[in-house]
Amino acid sequence: MTAGALPRPQVFGGRGGIRLTADVWGEASSPPLVLLHGGGQTRHAWDRTGPRLATLGWRVIAPDLRGHGTSAWSPDGDYDLGLFAGDIRALVAQLGDRPVLVGASLGGLGSLLAAGEAPRAAVRALVLIDVAHRPDPRGARRIVEFMRRRPDGFVSVGEAAAAVSAHLPHRPRPDDSARIRNNLRRHGDRWVWHWDPRLLDAFEDRMDPPGMAERLLDAAHHADVPLLLVRGGISDVVREDIAAEFCDSVPHARRVDVAGAGHMVAGDRNEHIVDAIVPFLEGTR
């Protein structure tokens, strides 16, 4: 398989049987590794990471989380963090082997609860990408404000790409805007983001609710598997002191920083994610 190999589509059942669509790379006999994107993203955040990990001997599964991409939306508009954790538990149970979970932001929070709270998912390791037990509220608020902007959508894919570039000025603007097309869907004569807008109510109300930091730290302790925190070197969501606090509180946690990356490490320095996590992954086989 080459780095540019096309994925195989696959459908999984999440909690309550909700449909989760996924891309899969690699051999069926290889150990599984699940890539879980952040809030407001889709599985296409991993389009470059998935094939590279497959060439290293992993069966890579990258699902759209509920309410994102082409996975089903919560019928009642509920996006409690526990539902995402339940979806991950259900997906893990369908893999036939213990996977490594690699979760960015929302995907990382769901992974941590799935592995560390009863009923604990049977996983071999956790990689948390720019997410810890608590965020810097200013950075989290900036993301939600961006997601709330332009509820009427965009006249073109290029206009959406320009909005992303303005939001992330540290990231070089791509030569073409084709990749952002995967994060958009048509709504009448406009392009809108490819996620359920009801997600925003959950995000805004639960950025750092009372007791959540303690709950996440407790889950990290009870996960009892190798754990790696990958922090964006210029992240305004997981500051240096927050990452240090997490690792000090979770003795089995290791950490690596990706220089020049913000919170959306999977987009900012996607090409460096594999380099950052491969030494850790090799120790989990």
KOLDRENVEX-182444 format. One record per residue (C-alpha): residue number from 1; residue in one letter; x, y, z. Coordinates in Angstrom, 2 decimals, decimal comma, padded with zeros to 5 digits. Each point is the difference from the previous one (the first is absolute). Example, Ala and Ser with C-alpha at 12.3 -4.5 7.8 and 13.67 -1.06 7.14 Angstrom:
BEGIN
num|residuo|x|y|z
1|a|012,30|-004,50|007,80 .
2|s|001,37|003,44|-000,66 .
***
This chain:
BEGIN
num|residuo|x|y|z
1|m|000,00|000,00|000,00 .
2|t|001,32|003,41|-000,93 .
3|a|-000,44|003,23|001,95 .
4|g|-002,57|001,11|-002,55 .
5|a|-002,10|-003,18|000,15 .
6|l|-003,73|000,54|000,04 .
7|p|-001,90|-001,07|003,11 .
8|r|-002,72|-002,63|000,13 .
9|p|-003,37|001,29|001,24 .
10|q|-001,52|-001,83|002,95 .
11|v|-003,03|000,52|002,23 .
12|f|-000,01|-000,66|003,75 .
13|g|-002,76|000,14|002,57 .
14|g|000,41|002,46|002,84 .
15|r|-001,90|000,20|003,26 .
16|g|-003,63|-000,87|-000,57 .
17|g|000,85|-001,17|-003,52 .
18|i|000,68|003,48|-001,37 .
19|r|001,76|-000,18|-003,38 .
20|l|003,70|000,93|-000,01 .
21|t|001,67|000,19|-003,40 .
22|a|003,75|-000,56|-000,17 .
23|d|003,00|-000,23|-002,29 .
24|v|002,27|-003,00|000,46 .
25|w|003,56|-000,57|-001,17 .
26|g|002,31|-002,98|000,44 .
27|e|-000,28|-003,75|000,23 .
28|a|-002,85|-001,63|001,91 .
29|s|002,54|-002,12|001,89 .
30|s|001,95|003,03|001,27 .
31|p|-000,54|001,37|003,52 .
32|p|-002,72|002,68|000,02 .
33|l|000,57|003,68|000,60 .
34|v|-002,96|002,38|000,19 .
35|l|000,38|003,68|-000,97 .
36|l|-002,67|002,24|001,54 .
37|h|-000,31|003,57|-001,24 .
38|g|-000,84|003,15|001,94 .
39|g|-003,28|001,86|000,31 .
40|g|-001,04|001,65|-003,25 .
41|q|002,41|-002,13|-002,06 .
42|t|-000,63|-003,20|-001,96 .
43|r|001,91|-003,22|-000,59 .
44|h|001,78|001,75|-002,86 .
45|a|002,22|001,74|002,57 .
46|w|001,96|-003,27|-000,15 .
47|d|000,21|-000,42|-003,79 .
48|r|003,79|000,28|000,06 .
49|t|000,61|-001,61|003,38 .
50|g|-002,06|-003,14|-000,61 .
51|p|001,89|-001,30|-003,04 .
52|r|003,38|000,66|001,61 .
53|l|-000,90|-001,94|003,12 .
54|a|-001,31|-002,84|-002,16 .
55|t|003,38|-000,30|-001,71 .
56|l|001,49|-000,50|003,47 .
57|g|-002,11|-003,08|000,59 .
58|w|-003,22|001,29|001,56 .
59|r|-003,62|-000,50|-000,99 .
60|v|-001,16|003,61|000,21 .
61|i|-003,65|000,88|000,61 .
62|a|-001,05|003,67|-000,23 .
63|p|-003,71|000,53|000,74 .
64|d|-002,12|003,09|-000,20 .
65|l|-001,24|000,65|003,54 .
66|r|-003,76|000,20|000,48 .
67|g|-001,36|003,27|-001,31 .
68|h|002,99|000,45|-002,30 .
69|g|000,66|-000,75|-003,66 .
70|t|-002,10|-002,85|-001,35 .
71|s|-000,63|-001,67|003,36 .
72|a|-003,52|000,28|001,42 .
73|w|-001,10|002,95|002,11 .
74|s|-001,37|-000,53|003,51 .
75|p|-003,77|-000,15|-000,61 .
76|d|-000,75|002,10|003,09 .
77|g|002,93|002,39|-000,47 .
78|d|001,77|-001,31|003,10 .
79|y|003,81|000,05|-000,21 .
80|d|000,99|-000,73|003,56 .
81|l|003,62|-001,10|000,27 .
82|g|-001,16|-003,35|001,36 .
83|l|-001,73|-000,73|-003,31 .
84|f|003,27|000,39|-001,90 .
85|a|001,69|-002,28|002,52 .
86|g|-002,80|-002,53|-000,49 .
87|d|000,45|000,11|-003,76 .
88|i|003,72|-000,68|000,39 .
89|r|-000,65|-002,95|002,32 .
90|a|-002,43|-001,45|-002,54 .
91|l|002,45|000,46|-002,87 .
92|v|002,87|-001,59|001,97 .
93|a|-002,17|-003,04|000,74 .
94|q|-000,40|-000,58|-003,77 .
95|l|003,72|-000,05|-000,82 .
96|g|000,88|-003,47|001,25 .
97|d|003,23|001,16|001,66 .
98|r|001,07|002,69|002,46 .
99|p|000,72|003,22|-001,89 .
100|v|002,12|003,03|000,68 .
101|l|-002,28|003,04|000,24 .
102|v|001,38|003,25|-001,42 .
103|g|-002,42|002,82|000,81 .
104|a|000,24|003,68|-000,80 .
105|s|-001,91|002,48|002,19 .
106|l|-003,58|-001,33|000,20 .
107|g|001,17|-003,39|-001,28 .
108|g|002,63|-000,07|002,74 .
109|l|-002,48|000,84|002,75 .
110|g|-002,35|-002,74|-001,19 .
111|s|002,88|-002,47|-000,21 .
112|l|001,17|000,80|003,52 .
113|l|-003,45|-000,61|001,48 .
114|a|-000,53|-003,13|-002,11 .
115|a|003,24|-001,52|001,26 .
116|g|-000,12|001,23|003,58 .
117|e|-003,66|-000,12|001,09 .
118|a|-002,15|-003,10|000,40 .
119|p|-000,68|-001,88|-002,13 .
120|r|003,61|000,46|-001,06 .
121|a|000,79|-000,58|-003,66 .
122|a|002,73|-002,59|-000,59 .
123|v|002,78|002,10|-001,52 .
124|r|003,77|-000,41|-000,10 .
125|a|001,00|003,67|000,24 .
126|l|-001,25|003,59|-000,21 .
127|v|001,39|002,98|-001,91 .
128|l|-001,61|003,33|000,90 .
129|i|000,63|002,72|-002,56 .
130|d|-000,12|003,48|001,54 .
131|v|-002,55|-000,88|002,63 .
132|a|000,45|-000,43|003,73 .
133|h|-002,16|000,13|003,12 .
134|r|-000,91|003,65|-000,53 .
135|p|000,34|002,63|-002,74 .
136|d|001,03|003,61|000,10 .
137|p|-003,53|001,50|-000,18 .
138|r|001,19|002,84|-002,25 .
139|g|001,30|-002,41|-002,64 .
140|a|-003,08|-002,19|000,21 .
141|r|-002,27|003,02|-000,29 .
142|r|001,87|001,22|-003,08 .
143|i|-000,74|-003,30|-001,75 .
144|v|-003,70|000,05|000,86 .
145|e|-000,26|003,61|-001,16 .
146|f|001,50|-000,99|-003,35 .
147|m|-002,42|-002,91|-000,33 .
148|r|-002,96|002,31|000,75 .
149|r|001,11|002,49|-002,61 .
150|r|-001,70|-000,10|-003,40 .
151|p|-003,03|-002,16|000,89 .
152|d|-001,32|000,73|-003,49 .
153|g|003,05|-001,67|-001,53 .
154|f|002,16|001,04|-002,94 .
155|v|-000,57|000,73|-003,66 .
156|s|002,99|-002,16|-000,98 .
157|v|002,55|-002,47|001,32 .
158|g|002,66|002,68|-000,53 .
159|e|-001,84|002,39|002,29 .
160|a|-000,07|-002,65|002,73 .
161|a|003,73|-000,62|-000,48 .
162|a|000,65|003,73|000,40 .
163|a|-001,97|000,00|003,27 .
164|v|002,11|-002,86|001,34 .
165|s|003,21|001,78|-000,99 .
166|a|-001,13|003,14|001,83 .
167|h|-000,76|-002,10|003,09 .
168|l|003,36|-001,81|-000,16 .
169|p|002,49|002,61|-001,26 .
170|h|002,99|-002,09|001,15 .
171|r|-000,92|-002,75|-002,47 .
172|p|001,15|000,48|-003,62 .
173|r|-002,98|000,30|-002,31 .
174|p|-000,18|-003,02|-002,33 .
175|d|000,60|000,48|-003,70 .
176|d|-003,52|-001,25|-000,69 .
177|s|-003,12|-000,31|002,13 .
178|a|-000,99|-003,50|-001,13 .
179|r|000,75|-001,62|003,38 .
180|i|-002,35|002,27|001,90 .
181|r|-002,82|-001,21|-002,26 .
182|n|-000,11|-003,16|002,15 .
183|n|-001,03|002,12|003,01 .
184|l|-002,91|001,63|-001,82 .
185|r|-003,40|-001,04|-001,29 .
186|r|-002,47|001,67|-002,34 .
187|h|-003,01|001,71|001,58 .
188|g|-002,08|001,57|-002,72 .
189|d|002,31|002,24|-001,97 .
190|r|002,51|000,35|002,87 .
191|w|002,81|-002,02|001,52 .
192|v|-000,30|-000,68|003,73 .
193|w|002,20|-001,91|002,42 .
194|h|-000,49|-003,77|-000,02 .
195|w|-001,24|-000,38|003,57 .
196|d|-003,23|000,35|001,94 .
197|p|-000,30|003,65|001,11 .
198|r|-001,60|-001,22|003,25 .
199|l|003,49|-001,13|001,00 .
200|l|000,84|003,58|000,86 .
201|d|-002,42|000,09|002,90 .
202|a|001,75|-003,00|001,55 .
203|f|003,46|001,49|-000,59 .
204|e|-000,87|003,40|001,40 .
205|d|-001,67|-001,36|003,13 .
206|r|002,66|-002,58|000,76 .
207|m|003,36|001,54|-000,81 .
208|d|001,18|-000,44|003,60 .
209|p|-002,96|-000,86|002,22 .
210|p|000,44|-000,49|003,76 .
211|g|001,44|-003,40|000,80 .
212|m|001,08|-000,85|-003,55 .
213|a|003,73|000,45|000,63 .
214|e|-000,16|-002,39|002,95 .
215|r|-002,07|-002,45|-002,04 .
216|l|002,50|-000,03|-002,85 .
217|l|002,99|-000,40|002,33 .
218|d|-001,78|-002,88|001,72 .
219|a|-000,61|-001,62|-003,39 .
220|a|003,67|000,43|-000,91 .
221|h|001,04|-001,79|003,19 .
222|h|-002,45|-002,86|-000,50 .
223|a|000,79|-000,48|-003,69 .
224|d|003,16|-001,81|001,14 .
225|v|001,53|-000,09|-003,50 .
226|p|002,96|001,82|-001,52 .
227|l|-001,00|003,62|-000,64 .
228|l|001,62|002,68|-002,15 .
229|l|-000,98|003,68|-000,02 .
230|v|000,88|001,72|-003,29 .
231|r|-000,19|003,77|000,51 .
232|g|000,03|002,63|-002,72 .
233|g|003,04|002,11|000,76 .
234|i|-001,94|003,27|-000,41 .
235|s|-003,38|-001,30|001,18 .
236|d|-002,23|002,53|001,74 .
237|v|-002,29|-002,79|001,26 .
238|v|002,51|-002,26|001,76 .
239|r|002,56|002,42|001,36 .
240|e|003,40|-001,15|001,21 .
241|d|-001,06|000,16|003,64 .
242|i|-003,19|-001,99|-000,66 .
243|a|001,96|-002,75|-001,76 .
244|a|002,53|-000,09|002,85 .
245|e|-002,80|-000,17|002,58 .
246|f|-001,59|-002,93|-001,83 .
247|c|003,25|-001,97|-000,26 .
248|d|000,89|000,71|003,63 .
249|s|-003,40|-001,33|001,03 .
250|v|000,15|-003,11|-002,22 .
251|p|003,34|-001,73|000,71 .
252|h|-000,22|-002,41|-002,94 .
253|a|-000,59|002,82|-002,52 .
254|r|002,74|001,01|-002,42 .
255|r|000,06|003,19|-002,04 .
256|v|001,33|001,36|-003,28 .
257|d|-000,49|003,49|-001,47 .
258|v|-000,41|000,68|-003,74 .
259|a|001,80|003,27|-000,72 .
260|g|-001,94|002,58|-001,98 .
261|a|-003,36|-001,73|000,44 .
262|g|-003,06|001,49|001,63 .
263|h|-002,98|-001,85|001,44 .
264|m|-000,91|-001,56|-003,33 .
265|v|003,22|-001,99|-000,16 .
266|a|-001,52|-002,40|-002,53 .
267|g|-000,36|002,90|-002,42 .
268|d|002,87|002,27|001,00 .
269|r|002,84|-002,53|000,02 .
270|n|-001,69|-003,12|-001,30 .
271|e|003,20|-001,17|-001,63 .
272|h|001,74|-000,04|003,38 .
273|i|-002,63|-001,92|001,97 .
274|v|001,32|-003,37|-001,14 .
275|d|003,56|000,96|000,93 .
276|a|-001,21|001,13|003,44 .
277|i|-001,93|-003,16|000,86 .
278|v|001,85|-002,85|-001,75 .
279|p|002,57|-000,62|002,78 .
280|f|-002,88|-000,26|002,47 .
281|l|-002,04|-002,24|-002,30 .
282|e|002,88|-002,40|-000,54 .
283|g|000,09|-000,63|003,74 .
284|t|-003,67|-001,07|000,02 .
285|r|000,19|-002,94|-002,43 .
***
